[in-house]
Every structure is written in structure tokens, then in C-alpha cells.
Amino acid sequence: MIRRGSLAAVVGVAFLGGCGPSTRNEASTIVRDTLPGGVVRVRGPEGGSWTDGGNWSLLEEYRLGVVEVDGPELFGEVFAVEMDAAGRLYVLDRMAKEVRVFDTGGSFVRAMGRDGEGPGEFREPFGLTWDTRGHLWIVDVRLRRYSVFDADGQHLREYRRRAGGYSWPWPGRFARDGHLYEASYVGGGNVVVRFNPEAELAPVDSFPLALPEPSRFWDLRDERRLGAVVAIPFAGQVEWVLDHEARLWVGDGAIYALTHRCLSGDTLLVVERAVSPVAVSSEERQKAIRELDEYAGHPRLDLSLIPATKPFFRRLIADSDGNLWVLREGSEHDWFFDVFGSDGVFLGSIILPVTPSLYPPPLVRSGRMVVVATDDLGTQSVVVYRIQRGAG
């Protein structure tokens, strides 16, 4: 099993030793400091660089999965979503073991795959990604393979999956160099492996993720290692995501500092925001404690470790334009994104009209956002928004 650890140590290294010369853009209050080793730290502007009239917003185009609708628009268990360059939506329903395709208006087009072990069939479909040729790859962890389909839904072939372990959301993706990058658990540590589809998906090289294990969990296992490891509610965890250049964005939710680095380990940018954390309300704390009822009374379940404030962010999402979307939770259950450009400059914030699922997280592709949401009855819906970019 892939375990996502902490990279707080890497963030800390970037701040040691003081700062070199800095440049300030007085008009937009963007501060860039050159740190030892040539790493650039970017801060501000705290209000964002979007000018009046230039803010981005979300315009809902359609919504699938409402209770009143039956058929392919009603989902059993959404495990992943994708979108192609033409704006068609692809929804992986793990329970139905198929990928459903919808056009730009939300009308059902076709299903890809079915239950089974033959060509183009699935037993445990887990994630989706596009290659640089416009083919959709669907990973199946039980069959240990990738099934490849073209844009018309035709099954092309399978590749053997050579990565070890898996995590959800599935972090695999193709970069612009045409290679598949996937996290793998090898020899007791997490690595990112580069695979070459032109050579039967042979591994080309691997890169240590260097993610130290965070201590924000309760280890409730006994001396036989039986039991549970439970995440502490509201404790910031390490989040990371690969962008289209196969570079890594990583941050520790306990602090608002993000690093952008090459897989080789070289840090390119350190991005900071000076914002105050959001307090955990008494209702939220009590709800979190109620959800731990099955572990109540365990001697190592120390409820005093539950923080009084929420993490600064919950997910990092890299879009197809090089921007980084930082998913944040505010007070009163409201959610929003902080958006950063590829140069690390904070662009601004966008309010999210629904409560998003973190499994799978929102997707940003080709000027649209796809959000999976779950209502109080446990019914999943998939909402597609157009990203409206202001003219400022």
C-alpha cells in the first residue's frame, strides 16, 4: 500500500540560512526572494493578482446523479473522473465496473468496459489518465494491468502494471514527455517510477519521493500489528501531486508553504501565504468524535490531539495549463480554491458552490472543473462547471 508521508523537512530546509536579494513589484506586491542554492520563494499578493473584473468564477453547466434520475446518470460508486479536450466527461463507476461517457451537455454517450477478466474488462478499476496520443488508460489493481481505449470507446490493448501497491486518489499520470509516471511502494519506501509505453511499459528510472511519515495518526495496533491506524481529525496531512511536466507540488497542510520541485529532488519554487487558520467549531469537533465511536475507550485514542484549527488545505490539484489549485475548507462547511500560476504567484480564490468529495478530488481540465459531491443520503452526484475567467 502506498503511504503518503510528510515533506515538512524539505520545506524547512528551504527556509534555513536566510534570504538573498529580493525583488518587489510595488504594483502587485509580489515578493520574490532568492534562497541559498538559487531556490526562489514567492509571496503575495495576499489579495491575489486578479484585478477588478478579472476574477475567476464557476458556472454550473450540468449535474449528474440526482436521486430523481435512474439509468446511467445514477452512480453506484464514483472512483475517478476525467475529461477530454472536447469537453466530454468520463466517470469511472467502481461498483458497475465501467466507465460512462457523457457529452458536453451531460447526455449519456456510451459505456466502456464491463465486469470480467477478458480484454477491456475490469475487476477492480481504480483510476483514469490520458496519454499524449489521446488514449484513455484505466488501471485495474486486481488484474494488475492497464486497459487502453481510444476516444471512440474502442479497446486497443492491455499493459501489465509493474508498480507496487496503490493509493487513492490514484496518482498516476502521463507527462508531456509521453511517459507514464506512477507512485510505487518499493523496498520499504515510496518512489515515483517512469514507465515507457514504447517499450511495453518497461520502467525507465525511479525517484524517491522523500516523504517522511507524518505523526498525525493514532496507531491503535496491538503487538501483533493487528488493529487500525486512524487519522487524527483536522490534523494537516501531506499532500502532493504531479503536474504535466512530471514535477512535484507538495505541501504540509499544517502550514501554508508549498514547494515545486523536480523528481530528481531539486526545488524550483517555495510558495507561501500568510493567512490565519480556520477554527474547528464545537459542532465539528463533536461530530468527528462521534465518528470515532468504534475506537472509543482505546487507551491510545488521545482526543486532546485533535487540533483546534483546520488544515490550511486538503488537496493539491494541477491543471492542464500549469496552474495549481489548492482546495481549502472554510468555516460553516464552505469550500474554496486558492489558485496559483505556474510561477508561484497567487492569482486569487474561487468559491466552490458544493461540498466536494476528497475521494476522488475535484478535476480541472480544459477550462472546466468536475466535482464529485455526496448528499446526506449518501447519493453521489457529478457536477461540471465552466471556469469563467474575467477580462481584468
Backbone hydrogen bonds, N-H to C=O, Kabsch-Sander energy under -0.5 kcal/mol:
donor,donor_aa,acceptor,acceptor_aa,energy
2,I,166,Y,-1.6
5,G,3,R,-0.7
6,S,212,P,-9.4
11,V,7,L,-2.0
12,G,8,A,-2.5
13,V,9,A,-2.0
14,A,10,V,-1.4
15,F,11,V,-0.6
15,F,12,G,-1.4
16,L,12,G,-0.6
16,L,13,V,-1.1
18,G,15,F,-0.8
20,G,34,T,-2.4
23,T,32,R,-2.0
25,N,30,I,-1.9
26,E,24,R,-0.9
28,S,25,N,-0.6
29,T,25,N,-2.3
30,I,25,N,-0.8
31,V,29,T,-0.6
31,V,43,R,-2.8
32,R,23,T,-2.1
32,R,30,I,-0.5
33,D,31,V,-0.5
33,D,41,R,-2.7
34,T,21,P,-1.4
35,L,33,D,-0.7
35,L,39,V,-3.8
38,G,35,L,-2.0
39,V,36,P,-0.5
40,V,268,L,-1.3
41,R,33,D,-3.3
42,V,270,V,-2.9
43,R,31,V,-2.4
44,G,272,E,-0.7
48,G,45,P,-2.0
49,S,346,F,-1.0
50,W,347,L,-2.0
54,G,51,T,-2.9
57,S,388,Q,-2.0
59,L,386,R,-2.5
60,E,58,L,-0.5
61,E,384,V,-3.1
62,Y,384,V,-1.2
64,L,382,V,-2.6
69,V,66,V,-1.6
73,E,70,D,-0.5
74,L,71,G,-2.0
75,F,73,E,-0.5
79,F,77,E,-0.5
79,F,92,L,-2.7
80,A,92,L,-0.9
82,E,90,Y,-2.3
84,D,88,R,-1.9
87,G,84,D,-1.9
89,L,102,F,-2.3
90,Y,82,E,-2.9
91,V,100,R,-2.6
92,L,80,A,-2.9
92,L,90,Y,-0.5
93,D,91,V,-0.8
93,D,98,E,-2.5
94,R,77,E,-2.7
94,R,92,L,-0.8
97,K,93,D,-1.4
98,E,93,D,-1.5
99,V,112,M,-2.5
100,R,91,V,-2.8
100,R,98,E,-0.5
101,V,110,R,-3.0
102,F,89,L,-2.5
103,D,107,S,-2.6
106,G,103,D,-2.0
109,V,101,V,-3.2
110,R,101,V,-1.0
112,M,99,V,-3.0
116,G,122,F,-2.0
121,E,118,G,-2.1
122,F,114,R,-3.0
126,F,139,V,-2.9
127,G,139,V,-0.9
129,T,137,W,-1.6
131,D,135,H,-2.4
134,G,131,D,-1.4
136,L,149,F,-2.5
137,W,129,T,-3.3
137,W,135,H,-0.5
138,I,147,S,-2.4
139,V,127,G,-1.9
140,D,145,R,-2.7
141,V,124,E,-1.8
141,V,139,V,-0.5
144,R,140,D,-0.7
145,R,140,D,-1.7
146,Y,159,Y,-2.6
147,S,138,I,-2.5
148,V,157,R,-2.7
149,F,136,L,-2.5
150,D,154,Q,-2.2
153,G,150,D,-2.0
156,L,148,V,-3.4
157,R,148,V,-1.0
159,Y,146,Y,-2.1
161,R,144,R,-2.4
162,R,160,R,-0.6
173,R,181,Y,-2.3
174,F,130,W,-0.6
175,A,179,H,-2.0
176,R,244,H,-2.7
178,G,175,A,-2.1
180,L,195,F,-1.9
181,Y,173,R,-2.9
182,E,193,V,-1.9
184,S,191,V,-3.0
185,Y,164,G,-2.7
186,V,184,S,-0.8
186,V,189,G,-2.4
189,G,186,V,-1.6
191,V,184,S,-2.6
192,V,207,F,-2.6
193,V,182,E,-2.8
193,V,191,V,-0.5
194,R,205,D,-2.8
195,F,180,L,-3.2
195,F,193,V,-0.5
196,N,202,A,-2.4
199,A,196,N,-1.6
200,E,197,P,-0.7
201,L,196,N,-1.5
202,A,196,N,-0.9
202,A,199,A,-1.1
204,V,194,R,-3.9
205,D,194,R,-0.9
207,F,192,V,-2.2
209,L,190,N,-2.3
210,A,190,N,-0.5
218,W,230,V,-3.3
219,D,217,F,-0.6
220,L,218,W,-1.0
220,L,228,A,-2.6
222,D,226,L,-2.7
225,R,222,D,-2.2
230,V,218,W,-2.6
230,V,228,A,-0.5
232,I,216,R,-2.2
235,A,232,I,-1.9
236,G,234,F,-0.5
239,E,251,G,-2.8
241,V,249,W,-2.2
243,D,247,R,-2.6
246,A,243,D,-1.7
248,L,261,R,-3.1
249,W,241,V,-2.7
249,W,247,R,-0.5
250,V,259,T,-2.3
251,G,239,E,-2.4
252,D,257,A,-0.7
253,G,237,Q,-2.4
253,G,251,G,-0.6
255,I,252,D,-2.2
257,A,255,I,-1.3
258,L,271,V,-2.9
259,T,250,V,-2.7
260,H,269,L,-2.3
261,R,248,L,-2.6
261,R,259,T,-0.5
262,C,266,D,-2.7
263,L,246,A,-0.5
265,G,262,C,-1.7
268,L,260,H,-3.3
269,L,260,H,-1.8
270,V,40,V,-2.3
271,V,258,L,-3.3
272,E,42,V,-2.2
273,R,256,Y,-1.5
275,V,273,R,-1.3
280,V,308,A,-3.0
281,S,279,A,-0.6
285,R,281,S,-2.3
286,Q,282,S,-2.4
287,K,283,E,-2.3
288,A,284,E,-2.2
289,I,285,R,-2.1
290,R,286,Q,-2.3
291,E,287,K,-1.7
292,L,289,I,-1.4
293,D,290,R,-1.6
295,Y,292,L,-2.1
296,A,293,D,-1.5
298,H,295,Y,-2.1
301,L,298,H,-1.9
302,D,300,R,-1.5
303,L,301,L,-1.0
305,L,302,D,-1.8
306,I,303,L,-1.6
310,K,278,V,-3.3
312,F,253,G,-3.2
314,R,327,L,-3.2
315,R,327,L,-0.9
317,I,325,W,-2.4
319,D,317,I,-0.5
319,D,323,N,-2.2
322,G,319,D,-1.1
324,L,340,F,-2.7
325,W,317,I,-3.3
326,V,324,L,-0.6
326,V,338,D,-3.1
327,L,315,R,-2.6
327,L,325,W,-0.7
328,R,336,F,-3.1
330,G,328,R,-0.5
330,G,334,D,-3.5
334,D,331,S,-1.6
335,W,352,L,-0.6
336,F,328,R,-2.2
337,F,350,I,-2.7
338,D,326,V,-2.3
339,V,348,G,-2.8
340,F,324,L,-2.8
341,G,345,V,-2.5
344,G,341,G,-2.2
346,F,44,G,-1.0
347,L,339,V,-3.1
348,G,339,V,-1.1
350,I,337,F,-2.3
352,L,335,W,-2.5
357,S,372,V,-3.0
359,Y,360,P,-0.6
363,L,370,V,-2.5
365,R,368,R,-2.3
368,R,365,R,-2.2
369,M,385,Y,-2.3
370,V,363,L,-2.7
371,V,383,V,-2.7
373,A,371,V,-0.5
373,A,381,S,-2.6
375,D,379,T,-2.1
378,G,375,D,-1.9
381,S,373,A,-2.9
382,V,64,L,-2.5
383,V,371,V,-3.0
383,V,381,S,-0.5
384,V,62,Y,-2.6
385,Y,369,M,-3.1
385,Y,383,V,-0.5
386,R,59,L,-3.1
387,I,367,G,-2.8
388,Q,57,S,-2.9
388,Q,386,R,-0.8
389,R,387,I,-0.7
390,G,54,G,-0.6
390,G,55,N,-0.6
390,G,388,Q,-0.6
391,A,53,G,-1.1
392,G,53,G,-0.6
